[in-house]
Amino acid sequence: MTKIALTAAAILVATGTAFAGSDNYGSANANQPAVAVDHSITASVSKSTQTVQAP
């Protein structure tokens, strides 16, 4: 029983320190702008419009 309690306490301490060190935890920076999306066409996509040759 004490092993379970010690394990649970260790997990709580580990998760608490992980959240304390995270920049994404909390609502202080909730209104950040979204990341820009790249909509450029790659060369492999533009070449896919070629006609298919029959054998």
Phi and psi restraints in degrees (range 20) as a CNS / XPLOR table:
assign (resid 1 and name C) (resid 2 and name N)
       (resid 2 and name CA) (resid 2 and name C) 1.0 -70.5 20.0 2
assign (resid 2 and name N) (resid 2 and name CA)
       (resid 2 and name C) (resid 3 and name N) 1.0 -29.8 20.0 2
assign (resid 2 and name C) (resid 3 and name N)
       (resid 3 and name CA) (resid 3 and name C) 1.0 -65.7 20.0 2
assign (resid 3 and name N) (resid 3 and name CA)
       (resid 3 and name C) (resid 4 and name N) 1.0 -38.5 20.0 2
assign (resid 3 and name C) (resid 4 and name N)
       (resid 4 and name CA) (resid 4 and name C) 1.0 -66.4 20.0 2
assign (resid 4 and name N) (resid 4 and name CA)
       (resid 4 and name C) (resid 5 and name N) 1.0 -42.1 20.0 2
assign (resid 4 and name C) (resid 5 and name N)
       (resid 5 and name CA) (resid 5 and name C) 1.0 -66.0 20.0 2
assign (resid 5 and name N) (resid 5 and name CA)
       (resid 5 and name C) (resid 6 and name N) 1.0 -41.3 20.0 2
assign (resid 5 and name C) (resid 6 and name N)
       (resid 6 and name CA) (resid 6 and name C) 1.0 -67.6 20.0 2
assign (resid 6 and name N) (resid 6 and name CA)
       (resid 6 and name C) (resid 7 and name N) 1.0 -38.0 20.0 2
assign (resid 6 and name C) (resid 7 and name N)
       (resid 7 and name CA) (resid 7 and name C) 1.0 -65.4 20.0 2
assign (resid 7 and name N) (resid 7 and name CA)
       (resid 7 and name C) (resid 8 and name N) 1.0 -42.8 20.0 2
assign (resid 7 and name C) (resid 8 and name N)
       (resid 8 and name CA) (resid 8 and name C) 1.0 -63.5 20.0 2
assign (resid 8 and name N) (resid 8 and name CA)
       (resid 8 and name C) (resid 9 and name N) 1.0 -40.1 20.0 2
assign (resid 8 and name C) (resid 9 and name N)
       (resid 9 and name CA) (resid 9 and name C) 1.0 -65.9 20.0 2
assign (resid 9 and name N) (resid 9 and name CA)
       (resid 9 and name C) (resid 10 and name N) 1.0 -39.5 20.0 2
assign (resid 9 and name C) (resid 10 and name N)
       (resid 10 and name CA) (resid 10 and name C) 1.0 -66.1 20.0 2
assign (resid 10 and name N) (resid 10 and name CA)
       (resid 10 and name C) (resid 11 and name N) 1.0 -38.6 20.0 2
assign (resid 10 and name C) (resid 11 and name N)
       (resid 11 and name CA) (resid 11 and name C) 1.0 -66.2 20.0 2
assign (resid 11 and name N) (resid 11 and name CA)
       (resid 11 and name C) (resid 12 and name N) 1.0 -40.8 20.0 2
assign (resid 11 and name C) (resid 12 and name N)
       (resid 12 and name CA) (resid 12 and name C) 1.0 -63.7 20.0 2
assign (resid 12 and name N) (resid 12 and name CA)
       (resid 12 and name C) (resid 13 and name N) 1.0 -40.1 20.0 2
assign (resid 12 and name C) (resid 13 and name N)
       (resid 13 and name CA) (resid 13 and name C) 1.0 -66.4 20.0 2
assign (resid 13 and name N) (resid 13 and name CA)
       (resid 13 and name C) (resid 14 and name N) 1.0 -42.2 20.0 2
assign (resid 13 and name C) (resid 14 and name N)
       (resid 14 and name CA) (resid 14 and name C) 1.0 -65.5 20.0 2
assign (resid 14 and name N) (resid 14 and name CA)
       (resid 14 and name C) (resid 15 and name N) 1.0 -42.3 20.0 2
assign (resid 14 and name C) (resid 15 and name N)
       (resid 15 and name CA) (resid 15 and name C) 1.0 -71.6 20.0 2
assign (resid 15 and name N) (resid 15 and name CA)
       (resid 15 and name C) (resid 16 and name N) 1.0 -32.7 20.0 2
assign (resid 15 and name C) (resid 16 and name N)
       (resid 16 and name CA) (resid 16 and name C) 1.0 -64.9 20.0 2
assign (resid 16 and name N) (resid 16 and name CA)
       (resid 16 and name C) (resid 17 and name N) 1.0 -41.6 20.0 2
assign (resid 16 and name C) (resid 17 and name N)
       (resid 17 and name CA) (resid 17 and name C) 1.0 -72.3 20.0 2
assign (resid 17 and name N) (resid 17 and name CA)
       (resid 17 and name C) (resid 18 and name N) 1.0 -30.2 20.0 2
assign (resid 17 and name C) (resid 18 and name N)
       (resid 18 and name CA) (resid 18 and name C) 1.0 -67.8 20.0 2
assign (resid 18 and name N) (resid 18 and name CA)
       (resid 18 and name C) (resid 19 and name N) 1.0 -42.1 20.0 2
assign (resid 18 and name C) (resid 19 and name N)
       (resid 19 and name CA) (resid 19 and name C) 1.0 -71.2 20.0 2
assign (resid 19 and name N) (resid 19 and name CA)
       (resid 19 and name C) (resid 20 and name N) 1.0 -31.8 20.0 2
assign (resid 19 and name C) (resid 20 and name N)
       (resid 20 and name CA) (resid 20 and name C) 1.0 -68.8 20.0 2
assign (resid 20 and name N) (resid 20 and name CA)
       (resid 20 and name C) (resid 21 and name N) 1.0 -30.2 20.0 2
assign (resid 20 and name C) (resid 21 and name N)
       (resid 21 and name CA) (resid 21 and name C) 1.0 -90.2 20.0 2
assign (resid 21 and name N) (resid 21 and name CA)
       (resid 21 and name C) (resid 22 and name N) 1.0 -1.4 20.0 2
assign (resid 21 and name C) (resid 22 and name N)
       (resid 22 and name CA) (resid 22 and name C) 1.0 -90.5 20.0 2
assign (resid 22 and name N) (resid 22 and name CA)
       (resid 22 and name C) (resid 23 and name N) 1.0 135.6 20.0 2
assign (resid 22 and name C) (resid 23 and name N)
       (resid 23 and name CA) (resid 23 and name C) 1.0 -80.0 20.0 2
assign (resid 23 and name N) (resid 23 and name CA)
       (resid 23 and name C) (resid 24 and name N) 1.0 -15.1 20.0 2
assign (resid 23 and name C) (resid 24 and name N)
       (resid 24 and name CA) (resid 24 and name C) 1.0 -93.5 20.0 2
assign (resid 24 and name N) (resid 24 and name CA)
       (resid 24 and name C) (resid 25 and name N) 1.0 1.5 20.0 2
assign (resid 24 and name C) (resid 25 and name N)
       (resid 25 and name CA) (resid 25 and name C) 1.0 -96.2 20.0 2
assign (resid 25 and name N) (resid 25 and name CA)
       (resid 25 and name C) (resid 26 and name N) 1.0 128.3 20.0 2
assign (resid 25 and name C) (resid 26 and name N)
       (resid 26 and name CA) (resid 26 and name C) 1.0 107.2 20.0 2
assign (resid 26 and name N) (resid 26 and name CA)
       (resid 26 and name C) (resid 27 and name N) 1.0 172.9 20.0 2
assign (resid 26 and name C) (resid 27 and name N)
       (resid 27 and name CA) (resid 27 and name C) 1.0 -112.7 20.0 2
assign (resid 27 and name N) (resid 27 and name CA)
       (resid 27 and name C) (resid 28 and name N) 1.0 19.0 20.0 2
assign (resid 27 and name C) (resid 28 and name N)
       (resid 28 and name CA) (resid 28 and name C) 1.0 -66.8 20.0 2
assign (resid 28 and name N) (resid 28 and name CA)
       (resid 28 and name C) (resid 29 and name N) 1.0 -35.1 20.0 2
assign (resid 28 and name C) (resid 29 and name N)
       (resid 29 and name CA) (resid 29 and name C) 1.0 -115.6 20.0 2
assign (resid 29 and name N) (resid 29 and name CA)
       (resid 29 and name C) (resid 30 and name N) 1.0 45.8 20.0 2
assign (resid 29 and name C) (resid 30 and name N)
       (resid 30 and name CA) (resid 30 and name C) 1.0 -74.9 20.0 2
assign (resid 30 and name N) (resid 30 and name CA)
       (resid 30 and name C) (resid 31 and name N) 1.0 -22.8 20.0 2
assign (resid 30 and name C) (resid 31 and name N)
       (resid 31 and name CA) (resid 31 and name C) 1.0 -103.6 20.0 2
assign (resid 31 and name N) (resid 31 and name CA)
       (resid 31 and name C) (resid 32 and name N) 1.0 45.0 20.0 2
assign (resid 31 and name C) (resid 32 and name N)
       (resid 32 and name CA) (resid 32 and name C) 1.0 -80.2 20.0 2
assign (resid 32 and name N) (resid 32 and name CA)
       (resid 32 and name C) (resid 33 and name N) 1.0 146.4 20.0 2
assign (resid 32 and name C) (resid 33 and name N)
       (resid 33 and name CA) (resid 33 and name C) 1.0 -68.4 20.0 2
assign (resid 33 and name N) (resid 33 and name CA)
       (resid 33 and name C) (resid 34 and name N) 1.0 153.7 20.0 2
assign (resid 33 and name C) (resid 34 and name N)
       (resid 34 and name CA) (resid 34 and name C) 1.0 -73.4 20.0 2
assign (resid 34 and name N) (resid 34 and name CA)
       (resid 34 and name C) (resid 35 and name N) 1.0 156.7 20.0 2
assign (resid 34 and name C) (resid 35 and name N)
       (resid 35 and name CA) (resid 35 and name C) 1.0 -77.4 20.0 2
assign (resid 35 and name N) (resid 35 and name CA)
       (resid 35 and name C) (resid 36 and name N) 1.0 140.2 20.0 2
assign (resid 35 and name C) (resid 36 and name N)
       (resid 36 and name CA) (resid 36 and name C) 1.0 -69.9 20.0 2
assign (resid 36 and name N) (resid 36 and name CA)
       (resid 36 and name C) (resid 37 and name N) 1.0 144.7 20.0 2
assign (resid 36 and name C) (resid 37 and name N)
       (resid 37 and name CA) (resid 37 and name C) 1.0 -105.4 20.0 2
assign (resid 37 and name N) (resid 37 and name CA)
       (resid 37 and name C) (resid 38 and name N) 1.0 135.3 20.0 2
assign (resid 37 and name C) (resid 38 and name N)
       (resid 38 and name CA) (resid 38 and name C) 1.0 -85.8 20.0 2
assign (resid 38 and name N) (resid 38 and name CA)
       (resid 38 and name C) (resid 39 and name N) 1.0 117.3 20.0 2
assign (resid 38 and name C) (resid 39 and name N)
       (resid 39 and name CA) (resid 39 and name C) 1.0 -107.4 20.0 2
assign (resid 39 and name N) (resid 39 and name CA)
       (resid 39 and name C) (resid 40 and name N) 1.0 18.1 20.0 2
assign (resid 39 and name C) (resid 40 and name N)
       (resid 40 and name CA) (resid 40 and name C) 1.0 -73.2 20.0 2
assign (resid 40 and name N) (resid 40 and name CA)
       (resid 40 and name C) (resid 41 and name N) 1.0 150.7 20.0 2
assign (resid 40 and name C) (resid 41 and name N)
       (resid 41 and name CA) (resid 41 and name C) 1.0 -92.3 20.0 2
assign (resid 41 and name N) (resid 41 and name CA)
       (resid 41 and name C) (resid 42 and name N) 1.0 132.7 20.0 2
assign (resid 41 and name C) (resid 42 and name N)
       (resid 42 and name CA) (resid 42 and name C) 1.0 -83.1 20.0 2
assign (resid 42 and name N) (resid 42 and name CA)
       (resid 42 and name C) (resid 43 and name N) 1.0 166.9 20.0 2
assign (resid 42 and name C) (resid 43 and name N)
       (resid 43 and name CA) (resid 43 and name C) 1.0 -65.0 20.0 2
assign (resid 43 and name N) (resid 43 and name CA)
       (resid 43 and name C) (resid 44 and name N) 1.0 -35.6 20.0 2
assign (resid 43 and name C) (resid 44 and name N)
       (resid 44 and name CA) (resid 44 and name C) 1.0 -68.5 20.0 2
assign (resid 44 and name N) (resid 44 and name CA)
       (resid 44 and name C) (resid 45 and name N) 1.0 -29.8 20.0 2
assign (resid 44 and name C) (resid 45 and name N)
       (resid 45 and name CA) (resid 45 and name C) 1.0 -75.3 20.0 2
assign (resid 45 and name N) (resid 45 and name CA)
       (resid 45 and name C) (resid 46 and name N) 1.0 -41.2 20.0 2
assign (resid 45 and name C) (resid 46 and name N)
       (resid 46 and name CA) (resid 46 and name C) 1.0 -70.6 20.0 2
assign (resid 46 and name N) (resid 46 and name CA)
       (resid 46 and name C) (resid 47 and name N) 1.0 -25.3 20.0 2
assign (resid 46 and name C) (resid 47 and name N)
       (resid 47 and name CA) (resid 47 and name C) 1.0 -80.4 20.0 2
assign (resid 47 and name N) (resid 47 and name CA)
       (resid 47 and name C) (resid 48 and name N) 1.0 -10.8 20.0 2
assign (resid 47 and name C) (resid 48 and name N)
       (resid 48 and name CA) (resid 48 and name C) 1.0 -75.8 20.0 2
assign (resid 48 and name N) (resid 48 and name CA)
       (resid 48 and name C) (resid 49 and name N) 1.0 -4.4 20.0 2
assign (resid 48 and name C) (resid 49 and name N)
       (resid 49 and name CA) (resid 49 and name C) 1.0 -87.5 20.0 2
assign (resid 49 and name N) (resid 49 and name CA)
       (resid 49 and name C) (resid 50 and name N) 1.0 4.2 20.0 2
assign (resid 49 and name C) (resid 50 and name N)
       (resid 50 and name CA) (resid 50 and name C) 1.0 -70.0 20.0 2
assign (resid 50 and name N) (resid 50 and name CA)
       (resid 50 and name C) (resid 51 and name N) 1.0 152.4 20.0 2
assign (resid 50 and name C) (resid 51 and name N)
       (resid 51 and name CA) (resid 51 and name C) 1.0 -75.2 20.0 2
assign (resid 51 and name N) (resid 51 and name CA)
       (resid 51 and name C) (resid 52 and name N) 1.0 148.4 20.0 2
assign (resid 51 and name C) (resid 52 and name N)
       (resid 52 and name CA) (resid 52 and name C) 1.0 -90.2 20.0 2
assign (resid 52 and name N) (resid 52 and name CA)
       (resid 52 and name C) (resid 53 and name N) 1.0 130.7 20.0 2
assign (resid 52 and name C) (resid 53 and name N)
       (resid 53 and name CA) (resid 53 and name C) 1.0 -85.2 20.0 2
assign (resid 53 and name N) (resid 53 and name CA)
       (resid 53 and name C) (resid 54 and name N) 1.0 138.6 20.0 2
assign (resid 53 and name C) (resid 54 and name N)
       (resid 54 and name CA) (resid 54 and name C) 1.0 -79.7 20.0 2
assign (resid 54 and name N) (resid 54 and name CA)
       (resid 54 and name C) (resid 55 and name N) 1.0 144.4 20.0 2
